[in-house]
Amino acid sequence: MTVNATPAKVAPAARAIMTERIRPAGRGIPVLLLIIAVALVDIGLWILGPILANRSGGGLIGGILIGVAIVVAICDSIAFRGLTPVQPGEARVVQLFGRYNGTVRSPGLCWVNPFTERRKVSTRIRNYETQVAKVNDADGNPIEIAAVVVWQVEDTAQALYEVDDFARFVDIQTETAVRHVASTHPYDAHEDGQLSLRVNATEITSQLTTEISERVSSAGVKIIESRLTRLSFAPEIAQAMLRRQQASAVVAARKTIVEGAVGMVEMALARIEERGIVELDSERKAAMVSNLLVVLCSEQNTQPIVNAGTLYN
C-alpha cells in the first residue's frame, strides 16, 4: 500500500487592506495651559522644598516636596510630548507600539497619547511630470511622449502601510501607464472612428487618468487629472513623417479644389443651357469642361489662346 506523502497546497489567506479611520484628538490649548500651570506649581515645589529641608524639623517635608516635584516634572514632560500641531493640508498618522491607531486630520494644536508615534503625511495637491519617454505606438512608429499628473493622498493609512514609498510608487506607475497608453494607440488615425494620440487628446487623457487611478488605488492616492505635455515623432523618423503629412495635406487640398471646380463647371453649363446663350454639343461641352478645369485647378495663372478657326478645324 502506497501512501502519498505530498502535503496538500493551502491557498494563502487574503490580506486585509489597511484603510484610514479618523482618530478624535483632544484639544491642545487647554492641555497646554494645564501643563504650564503644573509647571509653575512644580517650580514652586522646587523652591519651597530646599527651604523647608534647611529648617530644623522640616527636613522630611522638604524631602517629600522635592520628590513630588521630581514626579510632577516627569509627568509634565510626558504630557507635553503628547501635544501635536497639525497644519492645514496635512495629517498625522498615529501609531501605538507598531499598531495603527488612527489619523488626525483636524488642523490646529491637539493632544494625543504621548507614547504614540505620529507620522506626518501631506494631503496637499501635488503634480508630477514624467520624463520624455521613447515608445513605439500601435503602428510601430517610435514617438516621444511625456505627461503631467495631478494627484493627492486620499487614504493616509494605505499611503503609509500598503506601499513602501507612495510618492515614488505614483511616479513609477504614472510612467508605466503613459507607456502603455502610447503603445496601444497610433499617432495618426488611418480609419474612421479610430482614436489617435495627436487628434483625440481628450479621450486619450481620459483613458490615461483612468489607468493611472487603477494602478495607484492601492496606495490610497486619488488622481485628479492628467495631461500630455509632449507628443512628437522620434528624431530618426521625424523628417519622413513630415513629408508624409505634407503629402496627405496636398492630396486633401487637391481633393477640395477638384470638388469645387467640378461644381463650378456644372453650374456654368447649367446656366448656359438655361439662358440659351449657345447650343453646345457633346464635343464642345467636353472642350469647355476641359478648359474650365484647367483654369480652376491650375496652380499657376493660365494663358488664354485665341482660336481663329472653329473647333472642328
Secondary structure as UniProt FT lines:
FT   STRAND          26..27
FT   HELIX           28..54
FT   TURN            56..57
FT   HELIX           59..81
FT   STRAND          83..86
FT   TURN            88..89
FT   STRAND          90..96
FT   TURN            97..98
FT   STRAND          99..104
FT   STRAND          108..111
FT   TURN            114..115
FT   STRAND          117..122
FT   STRAND          126..129
FT   STRAND          133..136
FT   TURN            138..139
FT   STRAND          142..153
FT   HELIX           156..161
FT   HELIX           166..183
FT   TURN            192..193
FT   TURN            197..199
FT   HELIX           201..216
FT   HELIX           217..219
FT   STRAND          221..233
FT   HELIX           235..275
FT   HELIX           282..297
FT   TURN            311..312
//
